[in-house]
Amino acid sequence: IMSYGPQHITKQILSDLEEINQNSASDLEEIVNKPLVITGASGFVGTWLTLSWVSARKKLDGRGQLLITSRNPQSLLPLTTVIDERSPITAIASDIRHLRIPNEFRTGKLIHAATPASAALNSNDPSTMLKIIIEGQERVLAEALRMNNKVLFLSSGAVYGRQPLDLSHLPETWEGAPQIGDSASAYHEGKRVAELMGNIAADKQGLNFVTARLFAFIAPFLPLGTHFAAGNFIRDAVTSDQIEIQSGGGSIRSYLYATDLCSSLWALLLRGESMHAYNVGSEQEITITELANEVANCTNQNVKVVIRGIDTPENVNRYVPLVEKIFKELGISQSVPLQQALLRTSKWLKETRDD
């Protein structure tokens, strides 16, 4: 877990939060006047949602309260205080499998963002990964049914399994699936089962349950040095003289910036349809090599891009969503192009890096 302090709330972050306030004003107007619970609040997505809520509540003079839970939610408080020191936040450290929501939040909506998005856990101990996702969802649904309010579940584009190379963009209706014979599918399959559990609770017990299938993102607070290529490339460009690509660089991805991510999730929390899943990501595709070159271009033009691996039919893959549904139903579209996302992220990293 990376630790952040007040110095990480730069002018760039404040202007990003203001952008979310502008883009999502009508959704946030309602959200910041009611109680809200965010699980997994100290992860990348949870951090952005928490900061966005605090900023919007202050700007819109909201009356709502926020409950944030994760293993270490207190780590967010130094950040939120910079934005609004009077923000009413309750932080409860909890394993998602033992979640208990206090009575004063019972009338609130819930965003379930707690999952270890850890490639290491998924490959070293897949059965634990699977168990945490399923038992965590069981606990969240039990609490949500007591609250009798709306749940936005943050799932993943991983539920589709391997995207065919000749399918340019994955629609929500794609019937692919993870490989059951591959133990590395634990995270992917766990998310599928968790979606199903929520839809069963919606169908049989009347829970208002919406799923967001998240793809790839690039923005401040993204973990660096883990399994996220974009974060690794920006880290390399800022801290060294070369960007290393471990593969042959031909795989295709797309990246959405955090402002667009937050606007998508606020819209889904308020207006998404129960028992529906919505892709959240960018349709702007880019190869890993192009991404590395773009990062060098935006961040440090003296950095060299070094390709260490080779592409084979087995290791080249594609991970790009179709986001027509969220646009048609909720009017949400991407407003920050990739180059702008990279510029903002690298600028933030340079400003906040410990020299």
Stockholm file with secondary structure:
# STOCKHOLM 1.0

chainA/1-355         IMSYGPQHITKQILSDLEEINQNSASDLEEIVNKPLVITGASGFVGTWLTLSWVSARKKLDGRGQLLITSRNPQSLLPLTTVIDERSPITAIASDIRHLRIPNEFRTGKLIHAATPASAALNSNDPSTMLKIIIEGQERVLAEALRMNNKVLFLSSGAVYGRQPLDLSHLPETWEGAPQIGDSASAYHEGKRVAELMGNIAADKQGLNFVTARLFAFIAPFLPLGTHFAAGNFIRDAVTSDQIEIQSGGGSIRSYLYATDLCSSLWALLLRGESMHAYNVGSEQEITITELANEVANCTNQNVKVVIRGIDTPENVNRYVPLVEKIFKELGISQSVPLQQALLRTSKWLKETRDD
#=GR chainA/1-355 SS CCCCCGGGSCHHHHHHHHHHHHHTHHHHHHHTTSCEEEETTTSHHHHHHHHHHHHHHHHHTCCCCEEEEESSGGGGHHHHHHHCTTCCEEEEECCGGGCCCCGGGTTSEEEECCCCCCHHHHHHCHHHHHHHHHHHHHHHHHHHHHHTSCEEEEEEGGGGCSCCTTCCSBCTTCCCCCCTTCGGGHHHHHHHHHHHHHHHHHHHHCCCEEEEEECCBCSTTCCSSSSCHHHHHHHHHHHSSEEEESSCSCCEEECBCHHHHHHHHHHHHHHCCTTCEEEESCCCEEEHHHHHHHHHHHHCTTCEEEECSCCCTTTCCEECBCCHHHHHHHCCCCCSCHHHHHHHHHHHHHHHCCC
#=GC SS_cons         CCCCCGGGSCHHHHHHHHHHHHHTHHHHHHHTTSCEEEETTTSHHHHHHHHHHHHHHHHHTCCCCEEEEESSGGGGHHHHHHHCTTCCEEEEECCGGGCCCCGGGTTSEEEECCCCCCHHHHHHCHHHHHHHHHHHHHHHHHHHHHHTSCEEEEEEGGGGCSCCTTCCSBCTTCCCCCCTTCGGGHHHHHHHHHHHHHHHHHHHHCCCEEEEEECCBCSTTCCSSSSCHHHHHHHHHHHSSEEEESSCSCCEEECBCHHHHHHHHHHHHHHCCTTCEEEESCCCEEEHHHHHHHHHHHHCTTCEEEECSCCCTTTCCEECBCCHHHHHHHCCCCCSCHHHHHHHHHHHHHHHCCC
//
